[in-house]
Amino acid sequence: MKELRGVIGRVRGWRRGWHERSKLQRIDLYTRVTLYSITWFFAVSWGLLPLGDALDNGSVAVALAAAFLVANITQSVLSNRNLSAAFDHYRGAGPFPPGQLRLPVALQVVMTGVLVALAAVDGVKDQGLVLLVLDLPVAFAIPYVLLVPVRRYLGLGAVYAALVVALLAAVGVPGASLIGAASSLVVVTLLVLVSTRPSIWSLSVMWQAEEARDMQARLAVAEERLRFGRDMHDVLGRNLSVIALKSELAVELAQRGNAAAVDQMVEVQRIARASQQEVRDVVRGYREADLPTELMGARGVLQAAGITVTVEGADGPAGIGAPAAVQAALGWVVRETATNVLRHGDPRHCWIRLARTRDAVVLEVENDGAGATDPLGGPGDGGGSGLAGLRERLGALGGTLSAGAVGEDLFRVTATVPLTAPRPTPSASTAASFSTPSPPSSPSASSPSTPSTPSSPDTASAPPEER
């Protein structure tokens, strides 16, 4: 019973591993396994069955048949081992070690000599000889065809075919069998060429497209970082320069005993608090999170990565009639999900649906190729990204966010934001105010100083004469 459970567990593990692979990884594995199987199919069929004739032709024929079988199995094992390195060489990912071909070449020479000896002692029948010749070069040729140009492969194949036919003719093989052997060598040489090289070429092109898509995703992230850096420079560059100048002026006025120094410091305080709020806006993504802009940007980035994008909405983002805060929050959802769709899973299609109900706006972002991955990267990305960050942003407007798999291959993110945002409580208003209290004013300047607890950013940013 335990052994049966162990077998079932291994089967489930293999199935889980298969579903966790991307589509391209599945195609890669399927192609490699197919090429591995071709080698063994030839070895256990046309390379094994004709050897039964040797059992009726004496001990020498039996020994030669056994030697051919052992060499054939060893060549097949080496062929499977060398195929991955040959594939990397074909893709340009790494050179094929030259010494790795010495043993396969030696085995090919041994197999050829043993086959000719079998024919000399009549160890196989004429039809069996043709089948053995058909199997003879397969294991060696499958990795070798990826290492040399096509013309060189065909030229060496023709030379090898002529050599084998000449050796068989030298040991007295009849003409009909020689024609069959020559035809078998031509057929198998071309069969290996048209089955191996185009398959690996197609796989190589798909891997290059995958690498280009990964690069596109990294460029999208880098562009977002540059945008954030530009925003930070725009926000802080001018304000910090003004703060430095006004601070120097206040120092000079204070050294002269001029009361205008207090006004300058109050202005410095106002600019610093305004900069603090602007930095918060940049970090939370509110300055650029415009829903129409984000929809166009998501469409462009995803299409550039080879993903088909469909945006569905009755009147489009401009016609939903939602407040600016609601559209900004949904724009952030579009930005976050589009970026993560590029980085996770293996999507080919992405659907963005926007709809307005009587009291809310609903945004759905759905993509295929999700498999077992989480396209949002999970809540562990930090406070400003992933599911936790999006829920926090929507929660400030009374909205909700749900995400999960839909079927075996789809992942859907649904954001719902009410058209009327909830009224903030007094505690929320207090929490929304600046966390840094204003410094106590000097006794000589109590009138123009900043109030100790500003009730809102607007009050904190007003000049002294307006309060």
Salt bridges, closest charged atoms under 4 A:
ASP28 OD1 - ARG32 NE 2.56
GLU210 OE2 - ARG213 NH2 3.36
GLU211 OE2 - ARG91 NH2 2.90
GLU224 OE2 - ARG227 NH2 2.88
GLU224 OE2 - ARG335 NH1 3.14
ASP231 OD2 - ARG227 NH1 2.62
ASP231 OD1 - ARG287 NH1 3.60
ASP234 OD1 - HIS233 ND1 3.78
GLU267 OE2 - ARG270 NH2 2.65
GLU294 OE2 - ARG335 NH2 2.86
GLU312 OE1 - ARG353 NE 3.46
ASP346 OD1 - ARG213 NH1 3.66
ASP346 OD1 - ARG348 NH1 3.22
GLU364 OE1 - ARG353 NH1 3.45
GLU366 OE1 - ARG353 NH1 3.56
GLU366 OE1 - ARG412 NE 2.54
